[in-house]
Amino acid sequence: MAVELGCRMGQLPSVYLGLPLGVPNKAAYGWDGVEEKMRRRLALWKSQYISKGGRITLIKSTMGSMPVYQMSLFRMPISVARRLEKLQRDFLWGGGGGLMERKTHLVKWDVVCGDKENGGLGIRKFTIMNKALLGKWTWRFALDKEALWKHVLEAKYGQEDYGWRTKKAVGACGVGVWKEILKEAGWCWDKMGLKVGKGNKISFWTDVWCGDTALSRRFPHLYILAANRNAKVEDLWDQNVGEGGWNLCFIRDFNDWEVELVGELLQALRGVRITWEDDSVFWKGGRSGQFRVKDAYSWLDRSMDVNFPKNKIWVGRVPTKIMFFTWEATWGKILTLDRLQKRGWQLPNRCFLCACEVENVDHLLIHCTVPRELWDLVLGLVGVKWVFPNTVKEVLYSWGGGVLLWEKKKKKFWNSIPLFIFWMAWKEMNRLAFRGGGGGGGLSNSEV
């Protein structure tokens, strides 16, 4: 055939449309191309010339393009995910090339990967993102009607549950892509519901279509008494009764105490009617009832619910590096002298700015006499007297209460003031620490 068509013969494994063909499903070397591209994009030498804010942007753009295409169809091996996450960590915090080049990773990676509302940076975890992308195929199989790929899978594996999903992939024919995708069907169906149309594809008792749980679990006693436990919704709907009504069949008459259960069942069915539309699926909790990878990721992540002043840190028109520093300071993770001592450094702990108190993040950025001059100057300009909170997080939470009547542009400017004061205090401390000058320094008039 190659001679007749005038083409050359290739061999597997190969690459087609950017995806590997002929590679064993769980082989790590099938991801070598993705890993190599990410290593080139996140080369460690680049981190020396990019601020931490710029590194976050580059990590997110790389994560959102290079591996997503392949992760949307294949399961990423755990070993590959760990290597790529290490690559991201080293690039974010700098170093990683050798023992002398290692830099301190200030915040745990699980926290970094959290949503900004919970104190993270919004970087996605590979394993959870992979699960969310694979789960989309379960949604698409239930939603699509005449797609060719769906007909191919139905012919190969068969159908179950009235065509909402395929049968389990077992044996030699089931070793491959679809078998891995079916492993995500469980959690996906937990977040999906059935919308009644004609009722010919929905089981009355065992499917979730009326409320958040199946009627067999909600009314287990009545389910035992049902004449046909496998009945579809359309089988128990009588179109000839007035405008239509439910014709529920049971194996015996009810006792007096069972009549109340029947009343509760009919109350749950009240308002549900059969229509001429096809039965369909919807995504629970979504804005429009549609599957969104972002919503699925948030549900799978189950990150800690932490109170965090997100809107007071990620402020518009503020350089990203300053916002990133404020984020670190809010977690109390910047490398002040007290934290360096905890990491084994043998250093005397005395604030470089005032030379009076021990240095920690809250003292350095809030309570030290030198940055306090800046705080007093700013508050004096607007005539505000303020009892300072103890921590950086409390300062951010309470900042802005006295300017509620200001116009929007002035509010944005006001909300950025704490970030710049934190940054100036930090830069002045580093100037004294690394360029000399001793303690008890201060900010010059030009810097103020």
N, C-alpha and C positions, 0 to 999 in steps of 0.2 A: 504493500500500500504506500509506503514511503517513496518507492521508486515511481509509482504511478502518479502520485501527487507532487513529486519533485521537491520533497522536503527531507530534512535529515532526521534521524532517530535520536531521541534523547533517552535519559534514564532517570529513575527515581532514586532518592528524593529530588524534587524540583520545586520551583516557585512559580505560582500562577496567580496573577492579579495581586501580587504582594503577599500571598499566603503560601505556606509550605505544603507540598503534596508528597505523599509517600513516606512521611516521617511518622514513626510510632507515636501514638497519641500522647503518651506520658514522657516522651524523650525530652530532656532539657535542651539538647542541641538544636531542636527546632526553633528555639527562641534566640539563637546566637545572633541573628541579624538584628533583632530588636535591641538586644543588649549592647551590641557594638554601636548602633546609632546613638543610643542614649549615652554611652561612654564618651563618644565624640562630642555630643552636645553639652554634656555636663563635665567637661574636662576640668580637672582640679586647678590647672593654671588659670582658668578663666575667673575662678572665685577670688583671685588676688586683685582683680581689676573691677569687680562688681560689688556694690554694697549688698548687705543682707536683704534689703528690700528688693533689689534687682534679682538676687538669687531666687527668691520666692517666685517672682514672676516667671523666670526662666524654667524653674522646676515644674510649675503648673502648666506652662505651655507645652513642655516636653511630655508630661504625663497625659495631657489632653489630646495628643496627636499620634505619637509614635507607637505606643503599645496598645492603644484602645482598639485599633482596627483588628488586630489579631486576637485580643482578649474577648472581642465580641462573638467569637465563634469557638475558640479553643480554651481549655482550662490551663492556666499558667501553673507550672510546677512550683511547689513551695520554695525549692532551692533557688529558682530564678527570681521569685518575688523578693526573697531575702537579699540577694545580691543587688537587685535594683534599688531596694529601699536603703541599703547601705551606701550605694552610690549617691542617692539623694541626701542622706544625712551628712556625708562627708562634704558634699558640695555646699550645703546650706551653712554649715558651721566652719568650713574651711579645713585645709590640711587633709590628712588621711594617707599621704604617700609613704611615709616612713615614721619611725619612732620619734624623731626630732620634729617632724612636721605635723604631728597630731594636734588638733585644736580641741578645746573643751566643748562638749555638747551640753549646752546649758539647760535645755528643757527636754523632758522625755519625749520620745518620738510619738507615743500614743497621744500625748497632749497636742503636739504639733499637728497631727492629722485630724484633730477634732474640728468641728465647725467654729466659726468666729464667735458665734453666740455663746459657746461653751469655753471660750478662751483658747481656741486653736488657731491655726493659720489656714485651714481649709484645704490642706494637701490630702489627696485621696490615698487610701491604702490599696495596694494592688489586689490582694486576695478578695477583699469585699467588693471592690469595683468589678472584678472579674465575675463574681457571683451575680451581681446586679445585671451585668451585660448578658450573661447566659440566661438569666431568668426572663429576659425580654422575649426569648423564643417561645417559651411556654405561653406567654400572653399572645404573641402573634399567631401561634397555632390555633388557639381558641377563638381568636378574633377574625382572622382571614377565612374567606369562604372558598374562593376559587383559585388560590395561588398554586402554581405548579409544584413548588417545593413541598407544599403540604400534601398534595396528591401522591407524590413520590413516597413520602414517609408513611402515609396511610397504606399504600400498596405493600411496602416492605415490612412494616411492623404490625399493621392492623389497628383497629380503633377500640376504644372503650369509653364508657360514660357518654354514650350517644354522640361520640365524635368530638368531644372537647379535648381529648388527649389521645396519644397513641398508647398501645400496650407497652409494657416494660421491655426494654431491649436486652435480650438474653442470648446466650450462645455466641457462635462465631460472628453471626450477622449483626450482633449488637455491640461489638467491640469497636468503638469509634466515637465520632463526634457527638452523635445524638444520645448515646448512652451517658456521656458526661453532662449533657444539657439536662437530661431527665433527672439527674441528681438534685437539681435546683427546683424541681417542680413542686416539692412539698411546701416550702415557705412561700412560693409564688401563689399557689392556690389558696393559702391562708389569707392572702391580701386581696383575693379576687372574689367577686360576687356574681351571681347570675341574675339577669334581668328578664322577667317573664314576657314573652310575646305570645306565640302560638301555644307554648307549653309542651311541645312535642320532643324537646331535647333536655328536659329538666325532670329529675326524679322528685316526686312530691315529698317523700319522707327523708331521703338521704342527702339531697343537695342543699346547699346554702342559697336560698332564694327569697325567703321570707324572714327578715331579721338577720341577726349576726351569727346564728347557729342553725344547724339542720333541725327540722321539726322532730326527727327521731330522737334527738338528744334533749330537745326542749320538752317533749311530751312522750317519754319512753313507755309509759303504761299504755297510751293509746296506740303507739307504734306496734306493740305486741298484739293488740286486738285488731289491727288492720287486716282486712280481707286480702288485700294485695299490697304487700310492702314494697314491691318494685314498680308500683304504678307511676306513670308520668302525670304531670300537672293536668294535661288536656284530658286524661282518662277520668279524672274526678271532677271535671267541670261540665255542668249540664246547661247547654245553651238554650234548652227549651223551657226552662223555669224563668218566667218573666223576662228580665233583661240578662239572665244568666245567673247561675249560682252554683254552690259547691254540693256535690252529691257524694258524701263520704260513706264508705262501706266498711262495716266491721263484722266480726265473726259471731257476735252475740249482742243481746240487748245490754244496756248499761244499768249498773246499780245506782242507787240514789247518790252516793258519794262520787261517782264517776261522771255524773252529768255536769258538774262544775268544771271538770277538765275539758269536756267538749265545748262548753261555753267559752273557755279561755282560748281554745284552738280557733273557734269561729271568730272570736274577737281579733286574734292575730291575723286571720285571713281577710278581715274586713278591709275593703278598699282595693284589694288585689283583683284584677280582672284579666281575662284572656283577650288579646288583641290579634290583629292580622299580621303584625310584624314578626320577624324571626326572633327567636331567643338570642340573647347576646350576653356578653360579659362586661363588667366594669371593675375599675381599680378602686379599692376602698381607700379613702383618705386623700385621693388625688383631687386636684382643683377641678378638673373637668371629667373625672372618672376614667381618665386615660393613664396608661402606664408611662411613667417617666423614670429614667435611670436615676436621676437625682433623688426622687422620693424613695425609690427602692434602696438606694445606698444609705440614706438617712435611717430607714427602718432597720436595715441589717447592722448598721454600725452600733447602735445602742450605746452611744457615748454618754459619759457622765453629764448630768444636768448641773452645771456650775454657774453661779451668778458671776457675770463678768461684764465690765463696762465697755462693751464692744463699740458703741456709738461715740464714746469719749476718747477712744484710741485711734480708730480708723476714720480720721477726719479728712475731709476734702481739702485740697490745696496745701497739704503738709507733705514734705518729702517722705518717701517710704522708709528710708533708713531711720528717720526720727520716730515714726510710728512703730517700727519694729523694736527700737530701743525701749520705747514706752511699754510695749507689750512684754518685753523681758523684765522690765522693772516692776510691772504690775504683778508678775509671778514671783518677784523677789529673787531673780536668778542672775542679775548682772554681777560681774566679778569684782565686788568690793572686797576690802581686806578681810572681813569676817568670813566670807565665803572662800577666799584663797586659803585661809587657815584651816578650814574644814577639809580642803582638798590636799592638805599636807605641806603647804608652804610655811616655812619658818620666817614669819614677818611680824614686826611689832604693829599692833593695831592702833593707829592714831590717825584721825581724819587729816588729810592733806590740806584741806581748806581752812579749817579753824584751829587745828592742832590741839584741840581740847577734849573731844569726845572720841569714843570708838567709832569706827566707820562701818556703817551698814547702809542698805539701800534707802531706808526711810530717813535716816539722819542726813545722808549725803544730799538727797534731792528735796527734802522738806524742812527739816529742823535745824540744819547747820546755819550758823550766823551769816555766812556769805550768800548762799542762795536765798536766805530769808530777806535780804535787802531787796532782791528782785521781786519777791512776792509782795513785800510791803509797798514797793514802788508802784506795781501794777494795780493793787487793790486801792492805793491812795488816789490814783488817777480817776477812779470811778466812785470814790467815797464809800467803799465797802470795808467794814470791819469784820474779821473772820477768825474764829477759833479753829486752828488748824487740826484736822484729823491726824490719827497716828500713822496711817499707812498710805502708800501711793494709791492703792485701789480705792480707799475711802475718799481721798482727795478728788479722784476722777469722778466718783459717783456723786459727790456733793457739789462739784463745780458747775456753775451756770445757773443756780437757783435764783440769783439776784438780777438776772438780765432777761427775764421771761418776756418783757414787753419790748425788747429790742427787735429791730427788723432782722430778716433772715441773714443777710450778708454780715451784719455785725455779730450775730450769734455764732456764725462759723468762725469768725476771727477770734471771738472770745473763747470758744471751745479749744482753739489751737494753742492758747497761751500756756497752759500747764505743760504741754509737750515740749515747747521750745525752752521753757525754764528748766525742765529736767535735762534736756540735751545740753544746754549751756553749762549747767553745774557739772555734768559728767565730763564735758570737754575741758573745763577749767581744772578739774581734779586730775585728769590725765596729763594736762600740760605741766602741772606742778610735779607730778609723780615721775614723769619721764624726761622732762627738760630741766628739772631743778627748780629751785626757788624756795624750797622749804615750806613749812606750814604757815598758816595765818595769812595766806595770800588774799586775793580778792579780785573782783571783776573791775576792769578799768572802765572809765566813763564811756569810751568808744564802744566797748563790748556791751555795756548796758544799753 
